[in-house]
């Protein structure tokens, strides 16, 4: 049995590996998701866990090969993979280009030439070249970039649409053949995991050990679940804490924000190392456990992957113009619109344009914020400490009236801070009837952006559909490359009461249920019909005359309908994970 550590750069490739795992008898996989340096960190941590080979892809495989002592197998990008993605982007109405290393661009250029396709192809030799290439393409009005994970991530950071070249099954099968050949040559057992690591891994507390140079030499399982090594090592607050502990040789405890959360960190000096213990400081009841995820009252972001706002309508062009205009001034911006219409996306876009250096975006989930938490923040001089940040008050209309009054006083005391605010579009009505603080609205509503509902800007739907399909490829590894015209017409004529978020969920379900390369009209009609079923349809009995597999699919689809097509909630009710749910629906 070949024990293989599989480190893939995107979720869809992980799903394909899980499928293939059911088909091969001579492999035992451990599948992890990590790109480039994240993948290297995973490989270094698990290198001595008894694996015979590591299987990865592209740049991640190359970096891992330089740092571990066991063989690394690269999942090659095939010509078929490139052709599939080129076919997908033909549905876009915008200029497209392929950017990547020669293993991608050589085959892509040949295919484009053979098919007489007007898609520009650029070859890079180093990762640092990507940004300059993309900036030049952006100046030439290119908006869609096809490439590997590095290229796609860089494209999104520049506000371009990135389409990932995903690996097909045939490329994975070839990689497994190479792994078998390599195993026969280099087969050997890895060293046992040491006893102290086993003990620490049972600890529910995150534990990280740093050497005197500030480098992480060990992290237990909980540490690795919570953090990325590179982010922790590069945190200025963590660096300072480690250095202070080395100098003082004394235990110390601090509250530090790390990876979007506030942590209580205790540092212990131990000979030539510093041991850090991490406990979440949740600011008194700052976590709400709903049916899907843990949601924190305050979330820190030091960077964002910019997601471009798609749409050709005059309404969205006006929103984009307002984003440019308001990002250049220091006044608060109030973003309003129906639920599911992209208010947070607009707030992120303003932050991205405002950002000059390393300013943070601090998001307050106002539906969770309470009076005690706000008072604690004031006592701890929170707003003074983070005076250079951009503060985003998400769903401010969810605050009770007493908390609105207290927040108004805080904002008046810190009038130089940068504020972004979002609410539903009935906020002026609430001000008039006295259920929302008029003064607070006047202070924060100096500049306003209104996002019209999707039913009033149907011209945007086609672009959104193609963007969602391109995003689903790396997530699921499906073979869908486009949508038929009559299926698109079916989508554009629907009213979309849940706006862009509902459209995205529907496209995801259609994407998963479509058996062919193109989404057909019938696929769309089936999913939309489920949305329109009355509530009492939940009482309709399930037909149990079919096979066990058919009954299982009926049950899963019924739960999905009841949960509004939310796969995470449906999977939780069924007691399975999302990946299993997806595989059972195929």
LINKA-V311546 format. One record per residue. N is the residue number from 1. RES is the residue in one letter. OMEGA is omega as a letter, one per 40 degrees, with the letter a starting at -180 (999 if undefined). Layout:
BEGIN
n=N res=RES omega=OMEGA
n=N res=RES omega=OMEGA
END
This chain:
BEGIN
n=1 res=X omega=i
n=2 res=X omega=i
n=3 res=X omega=a
n=4 res=X omega=i
n=5 res=X omega=a
n=6 res=X omega=i
n=7 res=X omega=a
n=8 res=X omega=a
n=9 res=X omega=i
n=10 res=X omega=a
n=11 res=X omega=a
n=12 res=X omega=i
n=13 res=X omega=i
n=14 res=X omega=a
n=15 res=X omega=i
n=16 res=X omega=i
n=17 res=X omega=i
n=18 res=X omega=i
n=19 res=X omega=a
n=20 res=X omega=i
n=21 res=X omega=i
n=22 res=X omega=a
n=23 res=X omega=a
n=24 res=X omega=a
n=25 res=X omega=a
n=26 res=X omega=i
n=27 res=X omega=i
n=28 res=X omega=a
n=29 res=X omega=i
n=30 res=X omega=a
n=31 res=X omega=i
n=32 res=X omega=i
n=33 res=X omega=i
n=34 res=X omega=a
n=35 res=X omega=i
n=36 res=X omega=a
n=37 res=X omega=i
n=38 res=X omega=i
n=39 res=X omega=i
n=40 res=X omega=a
n=41 res=X omega=i
n=42 res=X omega=a
n=43 res=X omega=a
n=44 res=X omega=a
n=45 res=X omega=a
n=46 res=X omega=a
n=47 res=X omega=a
n=48 res=X omega=a
n=49 res=X omega=i
n=50 res=X omega=i
n=51 res=X omega=a
n=52 res=X omega=a
n=53 res=X omega=i
n=54 res=X omega=i
n=55 res=X omega=a
n=56 res=X omega=a
n=57 res=X omega=i
n=58 res=X omega=a
n=59 res=X omega=i
n=60 res=X omega=i
n=61 res=X omega=a
n=62 res=X omega=a
n=63 res=X omega=i
n=64 res=X omega=a
n=65 res=X omega=a
n=66 res=X omega=a
n=67 res=X omega=a
n=68 res=X omega=a
n=69 res=X omega=i
n=70 res=X omega=a
n=71 res=X omega=i
n=72 res=X omega=a
n=73 res=X omega=a
n=74 res=X omega=i
n=75 res=X omega=a
n=76 res=X omega=i
n=77 res=X omega=a
n=78 res=X omega=i
n=79 res=X omega=i
n=80 res=X omega=i
n=81 res=X omega=a
n=82 res=X omega=a
n=83 res=X omega=a
n=84 res=X omega=a
n=85 res=X omega=i
n=86 res=X omega=i
n=87 res=X omega=a
n=88 res=X omega=a
n=89 res=X omega=i
n=90 res=X omega=i
n=91 res=X omega=i
n=92 res=X omega=i
n=93 res=X omega=a
n=94 res=X omega=a
n=95 res=X omega=a
n=96 res=X omega=i
n=97 res=X omega=i
n=98 res=X omega=a
n=99 res=X omega=i
n=100 res=X omega=i
n=101 res=X omega=a
n=102 res=X omega=a
n=103 res=X omega=i
n=104 res=X omega=a
n=105 res=X omega=a
n=106 res=X omega=i
n=107 res=X omega=a
n=108 res=X omega=a
n=109 res=X omega=i
n=110 res=X omega=a
n=111 res=X omega=i
n=112 res=X omega=a
n=113 res=X omega=a
n=114 res=X omega=a
n=115 res=X omega=i
n=116 res=X omega=a
n=117 res=X omega=a
n=118 res=X omega=i
n=119 res=X omega=a
n=120 res=X omega=a
n=121 res=X omega=i
n=122 res=X omega=a
n=123 res=X omega=i
n=124 res=X omega=i
n=125 res=X omega=i
n=126 res=X omega=a
n=127 res=X omega=a
n=128 res=X omega=i
n=129 res=X omega=a
n=130 res=X omega=a
n=131 res=X omega=a
n=132 res=X omega=i
n=133 res=X omega=a
n=134 res=X omega=i
n=135 res=X omega=i
n=136 res=X omega=i
n=137 res=X omega=i
n=138 res=X omega=i
n=139 res=X omega=i
n=140 res=X omega=i
n=141 res=X omega=i
n=142 res=X omega=a
n=143 res=X omega=a
n=144 res=X omega=a
n=145 res=X omega=i
n=146 res=X omega=i
n=147 res=X omega=i
n=148 res=X omega=a
n=149 res=X omega=a
n=150 res=X omega=a
n=151 res=X omega=a
n=152 res=X omega=i
n=153 res=X omega=i
n=154 res=X omega=i
n=155 res=X omega=a
n=156 res=X omega=i
n=157 res=X omega=i
n=158 res=X omega=i
n=159 res=X omega=i
n=160 res=X omega=i
n=161 res=X omega=a
n=162 res=X omega=i
n=163 res=X omega=a
n=164 res=X omega=i
n=165 res=X omega=a
n=166 res=X omega=a
n=167 res=X omega=i
n=168 res=X omega=a
n=169 res=X omega=a
n=170 res=X omega=i
n=171 res=X omega=i
n=172 res=X omega=i
n=173 res=X omega=i
n=174 res=X omega=i
n=175 res=X omega=i
n=176 res=X omega=i
n=177 res=X omega=i
n=178 res=X omega=i
n=179 res=X omega=i
n=180 res=X omega=i
n=181 res=X omega=a
n=182 res=X omega=a
n=183 res=X omega=a
n=184 res=X omega=a
n=185 res=X omega=a
n=186 res=X omega=a
n=187 res=X omega=i
n=188 res=X omega=i
n=189 res=X omega=i
n=190 res=X omega=i
n=191 res=X omega=i
n=192 res=X omega=i
n=193 res=X omega=a
n=194 res=X omega=a
n=195 res=X omega=a
n=196 res=X omega=i
n=197 res=X omega=i
n=198 res=X omega=a
n=199 res=X omega=a
n=200 res=X omega=a
n=201 res=X omega=i
n=202 res=X omega=a
n=203 res=X omega=i
n=204 res=X omega=i
n=205 res=X omega=i
n=206 res=X omega=a
n=207 res=X omega=i
n=208 res=X omega=i
n=209 res=X omega=a
n=210 res=X omega=i
n=211 res=X omega=a
n=212 res=X omega=i
n=213 res=X omega=i
n=214 res=X omega=i
n=215 res=X omega=i
n=216 res=X omega=i
n=217 res=X omega=i
n=218 res=X omega=i
n=219 res=X omega=i
n=220 res=X omega=a
n=221 res=X omega=a
n=222 res=X omega=i
n=223 res=X omega=a
n=224 res=X omega=i
n=225 res=X omega=a
n=226 res=X omega=a
n=227 res=X omega=i
n=228 res=X omega=a
n=229 res=X omega=a
n=230 res=X omega=a
n=231 res=X omega=a
n=232 res=X omega=a
n=233 res=X omega=a
n=234 res=X omega=i
n=235 res=X omega=a
n=236 res=X omega=i
n=237 res=X omega=i
n=238 res=X omega=i
n=239 res=X omega=a
n=240 res=X omega=a
n=241 res=X omega=i
n=242 res=X omega=a
n=243 res=X omega=i
n=244 res=X omega=a
n=245 res=X omega=i
n=246 res=X omega=a
n=247 res=X omega=a
n=248 res=X omega=a
n=249 res=X omega=i
n=250 res=X omega=i
n=251 res=X omega=i
n=252 res=X omega=a
n=253 res=X omega=i
n=254 res=X omega=i
n=255 res=X omega=a
n=256 res=X omega=i
n=257 res=X omega=a
n=258 res=X omega=i
n=259 res=X omega=i
n=260 res=X omega=a
n=261 res=X omega=i
n=262 res=X omega=a
n=263 res=X omega=i
n=264 res=X omega=a
n=265 res=X omega=i
n=266 res=X omega=a
n=267 res=X omega=i
n=268 res=X omega=i
n=269 res=X omega=a
n=270 res=X omega=i
n=271 res=X omega=a
n=272 res=X omega=a
n=273 res=X omega=i
n=274 res=X omega=i
n=275 res=X omega=i
n=276 res=X omega=i
n=277 res=X omega=a
n=278 res=X omega=i
n=279 res=X omega=i
n=280 res=X omega=i
n=281 res=X omega=a
n=282 res=X omega=i
n=283 res=X omega=i
n=284 res=X omega=i
n=285 res=X omega=a
n=286 res=X omega=i
n=287 res=X omega=i
n=288 res=X omega=i
n=289 res=X omega=i
n=290 res=X omega=a
n=291 res=X omega=a
n=292 res=X omega=a
n=293 res=X omega=i
n=294 res=X omega=a
n=295 res=X omega=a
n=296 res=X omega=i
n=297 res=X omega=a
n=298 res=X omega=i
n=299 res=X omega=a
n=300 res=X omega=i
n=301 res=X omega=i
n=302 res=X omega=i
n=303 res=X omega=i
n=304 res=X omega=i
n=305 res=X omega=a
n=306 res=X omega=i
n=307 res=X omega=a
n=308 res=X omega=i
n=309 res=X omega=a
n=310 res=X omega=i
n=311 res=X omega=a
n=312 res=X omega=a
n=313 res=X omega=i
n=314 res=X omega=a
n=315 res=X omega=a
n=316 res=X omega=i
n=317 res=X omega=i
n=318 res=X omega=i
n=319 res=X omega=i
n=320 res=X omega=i
n=321 res=X omega=i
n=322 res=X omega=i
n=323 res=X omega=i
n=324 res=X omega=a
n=325 res=X omega=a
n=326 res=X omega=i
n=327 res=X omega=a
n=328 res=X omega=a
n=329 res=X omega=a
n=330 res=X omega=a
n=331 res=X omega=i
n=332 res=X omega=i
n=333 res=X omega=i
n=334 res=X omega=a
n=335 res=X omega=a
n=336 res=X omega=a
n=337 res=X omega=i
n=338 res=X omega=i
n=339 res=X omega=i
n=340 res=X omega=a
n=341 res=X omega=i
n=342 res=X omega=i
n=343 res=X omega=i
n=344 res=X omega=i
n=345 res=X omega=i
n=346 res=X omega=i
n=347 res=X omega=i
n=348 res=X omega=a
n=349 res=X omega=i
n=350 res=X omega=i
n=351 res=X omega=a
n=352 res=X omega=a
n=353 res=X omega=i
n=354 res=X omega=a
n=355 res=X omega=a
n=356 res=X omega=a
n=357 res=X omega=a
n=358 res=X omega=i
n=359 res=X omega=a
n=360 res=X omega=i
n=361 res=X omega=a
n=362 res=X omega=a
n=363 res=X omega=i
n=364 res=X omega=i
n=365 res=X omega=a
n=366 res=X omega=i
n=367 res=X omega=i
n=368 res=X omega=a
n=369 res=X omega=i
n=370 res=X omega=a
n=371 res=X omega=a
n=372 res=X omega=a
n=373 res=X omega=a
n=374 res=X omega=i
n=375 res=X omega=i
n=376 res=X omega=a
n=377 res=X omega=i
n=378 res=X omega=a
n=379 res=X omega=a
n=380 res=X omega=a
n=381 res=X omega=a
n=382 res=X omega=a
n=383 res=X omega=i
n=384 res=X omega=a
n=385 res=X omega=a
n=386 res=X omega=a
n=387 res=X omega=i
n=388 res=X omega=a
n=389 res=X omega=i
n=390 res=X omega=a
n=391 res=X omega=i
n=392 res=X omega=i
n=393 res=X omega=a
n=394 res=X omega=a
n=395 res=X omega=a
n=396 res=X omega=a
n=397 res=X omega=i
n=398 res=X omega=a
n=399 res=X omega=i
n=400 res=X omega=a
n=401 res=X omega=i
n=402 res=X omega=a
n=403 res=X omega=i
n=404 res=X omega=a
n=405 res=X omega=a
n=406 res=X omega=i
n=407 res=X omega=i
n=408 res=X omega=i
n=409 res=X omega=i
n=410 res=X omega=a
n=411 res=X omega=i
n=412 res=X omega=i
n=413 res=X omega=i
n=414 res=X omega=a
n=415 res=X omega=i
n=416 res=X omega=i
n=417 res=X omega=i
n=418 res=X omega=a
n=419 res=X omega=i
n=420 res=X omega=a
n=421 res=X omega=i
n=422 res=X omega=i
n=423 res=X omega=i
n=424 res=X omega=a
n=425 res=X omega=i
n=426 res=X omega=a
n=427 res=X omega=a
n=428 res=X omega=i
n=429 res=X omega=i
n=430 res=X omega=i
n=431 res=X omega=a
n=432 res=X omega=a
n=433 res=X omega=i
n=434 res=X omega=i
n=435 res=X omega=i
n=436 res=X omega=a
n=437 res=X omega=a
n=438 res=X omega=a
n=439 res=X omega=i
n=440 res=X omega=i
n=441 res=X omega=a
n=442 res=X omega=i
n=443 res=X omega=a
n=444 res=X omega=a
n=445 res=X omega=a
n=446 res=X omega=i
n=447 res=X omega=a
n=448 res=X omega=i
n=449 res=X omega=i
n=450 res=X omega=i
n=451 res=X omega=a
n=452 res=X omega=i
n=453 res=X omega=a
n=454 res=X omega=a
n=455 res=X omega=i
n=456 res=X omega=a
n=457 res=X omega=a
n=458 res=X omega=i
n=459 res=X omega=a
n=460 res=X omega=a
n=461 res=X omega=a
n=462 res=X omega=i
n=463 res=X omega=a
n=464 res=X omega=a
n=465 res=X omega=a
n=466 res=X omega=i
n=467 res=X omega=a
n=468 res=X omega=i
n=469 res=X omega=a
n=470 res=X omega=i
n=471 res=X omega=a
n=472 res=X omega=a
n=473 res=X omega=i
n=474 res=X omega=a
n=475 res=X omega=a
n=476 res=X omega=a
n=477 res=X omega=i
n=478 res=X omega=a
n=479 res=X omega=a
n=480 res=X omega=i
n=481 res=X omega=a
n=482 res=X omega=a
n=483 res=X omega=i
n=484 res=X omega=a
n=485 res=X omega=a
n=486 res=X omega=i
n=487 res=X omega=i
n=488 res=X omega=i
n=489 res=X omega=i
n=490 res=X omega=a
n=491 res=X omega=a
n=492 res=X omega=a
n=493 res=X omega=i
n=494 res=X omega=a
n=495 res=X omega=i
n=496 res=X omega=i
n=497 res=X omega=i
n=498 res=X omega=i
n=499 res=X omega=a
n=500 res=X omega=a
n=501 res=X omega=i
n=502 res=X omega=i
n=503 res=X omega=a
n=504 res=X omega=i
n=505 res=X omega=i
n=506 res=X omega=i
n=507 res=X omega=i
n=508 res=X omega=a
n=509 res=X omega=i
n=510 res=X omega=i
n=511 res=X omega=a
n=512 res=X omega=a
n=513 res=X omega=a
n=514 res=X omega=a
n=515 res=X omega=a
n=516 res=X omega=a
n=517 res=X omega=a
n=518 res=X omega=i
n=519 res=X omega=a
n=520 res=X omega=i
n=521 res=X omega=a
n=522 res=X omega=i
n=523 res=X omega=a
n=524 res=X omega=a
n=525 res=X omega=a
n=526 res=X omega=a
n=527 res=X omega=i
n=528 res=X omega=i
n=529 res=X omega=i
n=530 res=X omega=i
n=531 res=X omega=a
n=532 res=X omega=i
n=533 res=X omega=i
n=534 res=X omega=a
n=535 res=X omega=a
n=536 res=X omega=i
n=537 res=X omega=i
n=538 res=X omega=a
n=539 res=X omega=a
n=540 res=X omega=a
n=541 res=X omega=i
n=542 res=X omega=i
n=543 res=X omega=a
n=544 res=X omega=a
n=545 res=X omega=a
n=546 res=X omega=i
n=547 res=X omega=i
n=548 res=X omega=i
n=549 res=X omega=i
n=550 res=X omega=i
n=551 res=X omega=i
n=552 res=X omega=i
n=553 res=X omega=i
n=554 res=X omega=i
n=555 res=X omega=a
n=556 res=X omega=i
n=557 res=X omega=i
n=558 res=X omega=i
n=559 res=X omega=i
n=560 res=X omega=i
n=561 res=X omega=a
n=562 res=X omega=a
n=563 res=X omega=i
n=564 res=X omega=a
n=565 res=X omega=i
n=566 res=X omega=a
n=567 res=X omega=i
n=568 res=X omega=i
n=569 res=X omega=i
n=570 res=X omega=i
n=571 res=X omega=a
n=572 res=X omega=i
n=573 res=X omega=a
n=574 res=X omega=i
n=575 res=X omega=i
n=576 res=X omega=i
n=577 res=X omega=a
n=578 res=X omega=a
n=579 res=X omega=i
n=580 res=X omega=i
n=581 res=X omega=a
n=582 res=X omega=a
n=583 res=X omega=a
n=584 res=X omega=i
n=585 res=X omega=a
n=586 res=X omega=999
END
